[in-house]
Amino acid sequence: MNASSKEVAIVTGGAKGIGFGIAQTLARDGKRIALFDLDRAALDEAATRLAADGADVIALAVDVTDSASVNRAVETVMERFQRIDVLVNNAGIVRDKRITRMSDDDWDAVIDVNLKSQFLCCRAVLAHMSAAKHGRIVNISSRAWLGGAGQANYSAAKGGVVSLTRSLALEWAKDGVTVNAVAPGIVDTPLFQAFDGELQEKLKKSVPVQRIGTPEDIAEAVRFFARREASYITGQTLYVCGGRSLASPSV
């Protein structure tokens, strides 16, 4: 296959954790990868690992909460690859606190990284996707959008992601662009690994399938939505949480 005919996927927060797992999976499918992240050292390491597996990858230090930074990065991807087929909005942070202890900055930072960034990245790529009459946007929400004690900022942001996804799906369906969301449950990331063993075990037991998710579990759901064959699926939210969305509380 000619290199220019290979699809291009942007993954925000792609340097580690779930984002890197998604980038690896999409790269194995033959997609060229653009990693957006703020952590330059982690970006370089991620790009090296992907390249060692044969991926064509570009790693860009991007502040996804800043429109100018996002726009520059998207134009860099277009200059390098001449196309954008897939956008995975994965960047996210948590600052869990009861609302009476939550500062303005705790609220603003979580909303900006988890929700505003998705708006900015979608806006930046949609003109390119629309012109090509093809695009796949996958927004990472969370099972926590259903509500979680101590997570008013995070749950509100992730609920906003679901609403953003549904609205954009309606706006862009006629242009060949699908917009879907994946809502992970508890996933084995550096954040989870920082919990003490007792809490890890308690969380594991709260999952109906009795295990913690992996970045690969989330990546497989993203991969499904990112396929050209998924052209009749848009505006949907897929839970990847081992059944935890059915009844059990959020973290």
SVG drawing of the C-alpha trace seen along z (x, -y; Angstrom):
<svg xmlns="http://www.w3.org/2000/svg" viewBox="-29 -30 42 42">
<polyline fill="none" stroke="black" stroke-width="0.4" points="0.0,0.0 1.2,-3.5 2.2,-5.4 0.0,-8.3 -3.1,-6.0 -2.7,-4.8 -5.1,-6.3 -4.0,-8.8 -5.1,-8.8 -4.6,-11.6 -4.6,-10.4 -4.6,-13.0 -3.0,-12.1 -1.3,-9.5 2.0,-9.3 1.0,-6.8 -1.7,-4.8 -5.0,-4.4 -3.9,-6.8 -0.7,-4.9 -2.7,-1.6 -5.0,-3.1 -2.1,-4.4 -0.5,-1.0 -3.7,0.8 -4.4,-1.7 -0.8,-1.5 -1.0,2.3 -3.9,1.8 -1.6,-0.1 -2.6,-3.6 -0.1,-6.4 -0.2,-8.0 0.0,-11.6 0.5,-11.7 -0.7,-14.9 0.6,-15.2 2.2,-17.8 4.8,-15.4 7.8,-15.7 9.8,-13.0 6.9,-10.5 6.1,-11.6 9.6,-10.8 9.5,-7.4 6.1,-6.5 7.1,-7.6 10.3,-5.5 8.3,-2.4 5.8,-2.8 8.5,-3.4 10.3,-0.3 7.1,1.7 7.1,0.2 4.7,-2.7 4.9,-6.0 4.5,-8.4 4.7,-12.1 4.8,-13.2 3.7,-16.7 3.8,-18.7 0.3,-20.1 -1.7,-22.0 -5.1,-20.6 -6.9,-23.3 -5.5,-26.0 -7.1,-26.6 -3.9,-28.0 -1.8,-25.1 -4.4,-22.6 -4.8,-24.4 -1.1,-24.5 -0.7,-20.8 -3.6,-19.8 -2.0,-21.8 1.3,-20.1 -0.4,-16.7 -1.9,-17.8 1.5,-19.1 3.1,-15.8 0.4,-13.3 -2.0,-15.3 -5.0,-13.7 -6.7,-13.1 -9.0,-10.1 -9.4,-9.4 -9.4,-11.6 -9.4,-10.0 -10.0,-12.5 -8.4,-10.8 -6.6,-13.5 -7.9,-13.7 -7.1,-14.5 -8.8,-14.0 -8.9,-16.2 -11.4,-14.3 -12.7,-16.2 -16.0,-16.8 -17.5,-19.9 -17.2,-22.1 -13.4,-21.5 -13.2,-21.9 -11.4,-25.1 -12.3,-27.1 -9.0,-25.8 -10.0,-22.2 -13.2,-22.7 -11.8,-24.7 -8.8,-22.4 -10.8,-19.3 -13.5,-20.8 -10.8,-22.3 -8.7,-19.1 -11.6,-16.6 -14.2,-18.6 -13.0,-21.8 -10.1,-20.0 -12.5,-17.7 -14.4,-20.6 -11.2,-22.3 -9.8,-19.2 -13.1,-18.3 -13.5,-21.8 -9.9,-21.7 -10.3,-18.4 -13.8,-18.6 -13.2,-20.8 -10.5,-18.4 -12.8,-15.3 -15.7,-17.0 -13.7,-17.9 -12.7,-14.2 -16.3,-13.1 -14.9,-10.6 -13.9,-10.8 -14.1,-8.9 -14.1,-10.8 -14.0,-8.7 -14.4,-10.7 -13.3,-9.1 -16.0,-9.7 -16.2,-7.6 -18.6,-5.4 -18.3,-8.3 -20.6,-10.5 -23.4,-8.6 -22.3,-10.3 -19.6,-9.8 -19.2,-11.1 -16.2,-13.4 -16.2,-13.7 -18.6,-16.6 -16.0,-18.2 -15.0,-14.9 -18.5,-13.5 -19.8,-16.8 -17.0,-17.0 -17.5,-13.4 -21.3,-13.9 -20.5,-16.9 -18.5,-14.6 -21.5,-12.4 -23.7,-15.4 -21.0,-16.8 -20.7,-13.4 -24.4,-13.2 -24.6,-16.8 -21.7,-16.5 -22.9,-13.1 -26.1,-14.9 -24.2,-17.9 -21.7,-15.9 -23.5,-12.6 -24.3,-13.9 -20.6,-14.6 -19.5,-11.0 -18.1,-11.7 -19.2,-9.5 -18.8,-10.6 -19.0,-8.1 -17.9,-7.8 -16.3,-5.1 -17.0,-5.1 -14.3,-3.2 -14.7,-1.9 -11.7,-1.2 -8.5,-0.7 -5.0,0.4 -3.2,-2.9 -0.5,-4.6 -3.3,-6.3 -4.8,-2.9 -1.3,-1.5 -0.8,-4.4 -3.6,-3.1 -2.6,-0.9 -3.2,2.9 -6.3,3.0 -8.1,0.3 -7.0,2.0 -8.6,5.3 -11.7,3.5 -12.2,1.9 -11.5,5.2 -14.3,6.9 -16.7,4.1 -16.4,5.1 -18.9,7.8 -16.3,9.5 -13.9,9.5 -11.0,7.9 -9.6,4.5 -9.7,3.3 -6.6,2.8 -5.7,0.1 -6.1,2.8 -9.7,3.3 -10.5,-0.4 -8.4,-0.3 -10.4,2.5 -13.6,0.4 -12.0,-2.6 -10.7,-0.4 -14.2,0.8 -15.6,-2.8 -12.6,-3.9 -13.1,-1.4 -14.5,-2.5 -17.0,0.4 -18.6,-1.3 -20.2,-3.9 -23.7,-3.3 -22.9,-3.8 -22.9,-7.4 -23.8,-9.2 -23.4,-6.2 -21.7,-5.6 -20.2,-2.2 -19.4,-1.3 -16.2,0.7 -16.4,1.3 -16.8,5.0 -20.5,4.4 -19.8,1.8 -22.1,-0.7 -25.1,1.5 -25.3,0.9 -22.2,0.2 -21.0,-3.3 -18.2,-5.2 -14.7,-5.4"/>
</svg>
